[in-house]
Amino acid sequence: MNLTALVPTGHGINCENETRRALELAGFDRIDLVHLNFIARGHTDPADYNIIVFPGGFLDGDDLGAAQACANRIRHSRINGGRLIDRLMEFIHRGGLLLGICNGFQLLTKLGLLPATKGDYGRRDVTLTANDRGRFEDRWVHLVVDPASPCVFTKGIRRLYLPVRHGEGKIIGMATDTTRGLVEGHQAVLRYCLADSDEPTMTYPENPNGSELAIAGVCDTTGRVFGLMPHPECFVHRTNHPRWTREELPEEGAGLAIFNNAAAFLREA
């Protein structure tokens, strides 16, 4: 089968080219970069694609909070009498894959497409807010993967080492037990950890934002919708690694596994 991917652009998104390259390396046959305005006006139909990837950036300058303005745009945009948010939900229910990276993850939480516990898409259960240190964090972090998670993007991955670059990456639940429920329900796919331990950590700078229970990435109950604050598209080749001149590294960067898993899942499905 031909694998098709939609990568929205515009309004402050700035990682679309890195995302396209990662999808190309993973073997996707058609990758369309489409401005959000054209998607909102119905010129592009999400149903034409196997996967939609919302890249990182600073949507609308993070006015009203990270990705909030874009969430309002998507929620109220209408296509042929229907809402764009409903088209995205239909895309999920038909079996499509949805990935949000950094700003894209913030967008999916503001839309209520994550964590969608019990399949309740549209209800906002978590949000991403300002880092505990009150400043932008640009560093590499160690991540441990929940092996019991249904997430199709992390299948077979035990740990990751990826860059983060965000000012609002702290995941908090709308209720006191929300994030605990994500961990216990294996929807907390990625958690910040130490370099020499698989135990999640709240220690700075290993946990760069103070995210509750050290959560760095979340999936829905199907495992087909996934959002994470780190940037897998920024480590697809060994030369992306900060110590590539000093260490013997595999040619393929660890972040590419996220996209390879998506392609493999779609081919098998």
C-alpha positions in Angstrom: 0.0 0.0 0.0 1.0 3.6 -0.5 1.5 5.4 2.8 0.3 9.0 2.9 1.0 11.7 5.4 -0.4 15.1 6.1 1.8 17.7 7.8 0.1 21.0 8.7 2.1 24.2 8.3 1.7 27.9 9.0 0.7 30.1 11.9 4.0 29.6 13.6 4.7 25.9 12.9 8.4 25.7 12.2 9.4 22.0 12.3 7.6 20.8 9.2 10.6 20.1 7.0 12.3 18.0 9.7 9.1 16.1 10.1 8.8 15.6 6.4 12.3 14.2 6.3 11.6 11.8 9.1 8.5 10.5 7.3 10.5 10.1 4.1 13.2 8.1 5.8 10.5 5.9 7.3 9.2 5.0 3.8 6.1 7.2 3.4 5.3 7.5 -0.3 3.4 10.8 -0.2 3.9 13.6 2.3 1.9 16.8 1.9 2.8 20.0 3.7 -0.5 22.0 3.8 -1.1 25.3 5.4 -3.6 25.2 8.2 -5.8 27.7 6.4 -6.3 25.4 3.5 -7.2 22.5 5.8 -9.7 24.7 7.7 -11.3 25.8 4.5 -11.8 22.2 3.3 -9.3 22.2 0.5 -7.6 19.2 2.0 -9.5 16.2 3.4 -7.9 14.4 6.4 -9.6 11.2 5.1 -7.1 11.1 2.2 -4.2 10.3 4.5 -3.0 7.4 6.8 -1.3 9.7 9.3 -1.5 13.4 10.3 1.5 14.8 12.1 1.3 18.2 13.9 4.9 19.4 14.1 6.5 21.6 16.7 6.7 25.4 16.6 4.9 28.3 18.2 1.4 28.3 16.9 0.0 31.9 16.9 2.9 33.0 19.0 1.5 30.9 21.9 -1.1 33.7 22.5 -3.7 32.6 25.1 -1.3 29.8 26.0 0.5 27.3 23.8 -1.6 26.2 20.8 -4.8 27.5 22.4 -5.6 29.9 19.6 -5.1 27.2 17.0 -7.3 24.8 19.0 -10.1 27.4 18.9 -9.6 27.8 15.1 -9.9 24.1 14.5 -12.8 23.6 16.9 -14.9 26.3 15.2 -13.8 25.9 11.6 -16.5 24.4 9.4 -16.1 22.3 6.3 -19.1 21.6 4.1 -21.5 22.2 7.0 -19.4 20.2 9.5 -16.7 21.0 12.0 -13.1 20.4 11.3 -12.7 18.9 14.8 -15.3 16.3 13.9 -13.4 15.4 10.8 -10.3 14.8 12.9 -12.4 12.6 15.2 -13.7 10.7 12.2 -10.1 10.2 11.0 -9.2 8.7 14.4 -12.3 6.4 14.5 -11.5 5.1 10.9 -8.1 3.9 12.1 -5.8 6.8 11.1 -2.7 7.7 13.1 -2.3 11.1 14.7 1.0 12.3 16.1 1.6 15.6 17.9 5.2 16.8 18.6 5.9 19.5 21.1 3.6 22.3 20.0 1.5 19.7 18.2 1.2 17.8 21.4 0.0 21.0 23.1 -2.6 21.3 20.4 -3.9 17.8 20.8 -4.4 18.3 24.5 -6.1 21.6 24.0 -8.5 20.0 21.5 -9.2 17.1 23.9 -7.9 14.5 21.4 -5.4 13.4 24.1 -5.6 11.6 26.4 -9.2 10.7 25.4 -9.5 8.3 28.3 -12.4 5.8 27.7 -12.6 7.1 24.1 -14.0 10.4 25.2 -12.5 12.6 22.5 -13.1 16.3 22.8 -13.0 16.4 26.6 -10.0 18.3 28.0 -8.5 16.3 30.8 -4.9 17.5 30.8 -3.0 20.6 29.7 0.6 21.8 29.2 1.7 24.8 31.0 4.8 26.9 31.8 7.9 25.1 32.9 8.7 25.2 36.6 11.8 27.2 36.0 9.8 29.8 34.1 12.0 29.8 31.1 12.5 28.1 27.8 14.3 24.8 28.0 16.6 23.6 25.1 18.4 20.4 26.1 18.6 16.6 25.5 16.7 14.3 27.9 16.6 10.6 28.7 13.2 8.9 28.4 11.9 5.6 29.5 9.0 3.9 27.6 6.2 2.1 29.3 6.4 -1.4 27.7 2.7 -2.1 28.6 1.5 0.9 26.6 -0.7 0.3 23.6 1.1 3.1 21.7 1.9 1.9 18.2 4.7 4.5 17.8 6.8 3.1 20.6 6.5 -0.6 20.0 9.8 -2.4 20.8 11.5 0.8 22.2 12.8 0.7 25.8 14.5 4.1 26.1 15.0 7.2 24.0 17.5 10.1 24.1 15.9 13.2 22.4 16.0 17.0 22.4 13.4 19.2 24.0 12.9 22.9 23.3 9.8 24.4 24.9 8.6 27.0 27.4 5.3 25.2 28.2 6.0 21.5 28.6 4.7 20.8 32.1 1.8 18.3 31.9 -0.8 18.7 34.6 -4.2 17.0 35.0 -7.5 18.9 35.4 -8.2 16.7 38.4 -5.8 15.5 41.1 -5.8 11.9 40.0 -5.8 12.4 36.3 -2.1 11.9 35.6 -1.9 9.0 38.1 -4.7 7.4 36.1 -2.7 7.8 32.9 0.3 6.1 34.4 -1.8 3.2 35.9 -3.7 2.9 32.6 -0.4 2.8 30.6 -1.3 5.9 28.6 1.7 7.8 30.0 3.9 6.4 27.2 7.1 8.4 27.9 8.6 9.6 31.2 11.7 11.6 32.0 14.4 9.5 33.7 18.0 9.6 34.7 20.8 8.6 32.3 21.6 5.5 34.4 18.2 4.5 35.6 14.8 3.6 34.2 13.0 5.2 37.2 11.0 8.3 36.3 12.5 11.4 37.9 11.2 14.8 39.0 14.9 16.1 39.3 15.9 19.1 37.2 17.3 19.2 34.6 16.6 15.6 33.7 12.9 16.5 34.1 13.2 19.9 32.3 9.7 21.2 33.1 8.4 19.7 36.3 5.8 17.6 34.5 3.5 15.7 36.9 4.8 12.1 37.5 7.6 13.0 35.0 5.3 12.4 32.0 6.8 13.4 28.7 4.3 11.7 26.2 0.8 10.4 26.2 -1.3 8.2 24.0 -5.1 7.5 23.7 -6.5 4.1 24.7 -6.2 2.8 21.1 -2.5 3.7 20.9 -3.0 5.4 17.6 -3.0 9.0 18.9 0.3 10.0 20.4 1.7 13.3 21.7 5.2 14.0 23.1 7.1 17.0 24.1 10.6 15.8 22.9 11.4 16.0 19.2 12.0 12.6 17.5 12.2 14.3 14.1 15.4 16.0 15.3 17.3 12.8 15.8 17.0 10.7 12.7 20.7 10.5 11.9 23.8 10.1 14.0 25.1 13.6 13.1 22.0 15.0 14.9 23.4 13.7 18.2 25.3 16.3 20.3 28.2 14.0 20.8 28.4 12.4 17.3 32.0 13.3 16.9 33.0 11.7 20.2 30.9 8.5 20.3 30.4 5.5 18.1 26.8 5.8 17.1 24.4 3.9 14.8 23.8 5.6 11.5 20.1 5.8 12.2 19.1 8.2 15.0 16.9 6.9 17.8 14.0 9.2 17.0 13.4 7.6 13.6 12.1 4.5 15.3 8.9 6.5 16.2 8.2 7.1 12.4 9.3 3.6 11.4 6.8 2.1 13.8 4.0 4.2 12.4 4.9 3.0 8.9 5.1 -0.6 10.0 1.8 -0.4 11.8 0.0 1.0 8.7 1.5 -1.6 6.4 0.4 -4.4 8.7 -3.1 -2.9 9.2 
